Amino acid sequence: MPNKEFLETYPLYKKFAFDVPIYMEKIPEVTINMACPKCSSNQTFLLRNRYYENCEYSNFPSLGVTFRLLYLCGHCQDFNRIFLVKISNDRSGFTKVGQYPAWDIKGEPNIERLLGAHAAYYKRGLICESQGYGIGAFGYYRRITEEIIDGLLDEIADLLVGEDQDKYIEALEQTKKTTITQDKIDLVKDLLPPILRPEGMNPLSTLHSTLSEGLHAKSDEDCLESAEACREILVFLVNQISSSKAASKGFTDSMRKLLDKKGGKAKG
């Protein structure tokens, strides 16, 4: 079924894998929750038409059919969202081939701020994703990774202490001897602090393997998946490192104030 995640978040031409029912009338209908400009907030949108509206009959074979979805805001009863969805020729999934309003390509303001001079590449990558240009999107996210990797790895050192920090710094020194991004990541990926390894998962390892796949002999669809993975990992790492350093600084400053105050009383 063209589920909520697919309709709400997938860009054009990115395939949503699903075992599509044989007949159009058997495809389940879903509601979605998206932004409504009229209401200036997220609202529930209700489907106003049937998948098979332009088919000859309700139990029309679904193989390769392109159909329209018309959604109306349940609150204002005025604003519409429209999707054109194509079923694959083997019924293995759906793909958006049209959408109004267009897929939102607004970047996260905080991420763009933290990326600084590299924010333009991030926005261009989002635009490529929105149009299904996987190779282009992957290229932009890979370029960001290559250009910020040294600073990113340096900042991770501040999140470690004691022997763990010593091991990391030793590996970090080795990264300065190579210009190859994959090699840099490979040297330190197993030394990350727990805060950068949610549920034991290692974002740098995933980033390393994704980048290693490269841009050669891959389809736009394959690169689109890789581009999304690169973007999400970059956003996580940049966000998490920044917030962890800010929290650590806040804690240190607060402790220093308390100790200074305590020391002042002791002298008095």
Secondary structure by P-SEA (a helix, b strand, c coil): cccccccccccccccccccccccccccccbbbbbbbccccbbbbbbbcccccccccccccccccccbbbbbcccccccbbbbbbbbbcccccccccccccccccccccaaaaaaaccaaaaaaaaaaaaaacaaaaaaaaaaaaaaaaaaaaaaaaaaacccaaaaaaaaaaaaaaacccaaaaaaacccccccccccccccaaaaaaaaaaaccccccaaaaaaaaaaaaaaaaaaaaaaaaaaaaaaaaaaaaaaaaaaaaaaaac
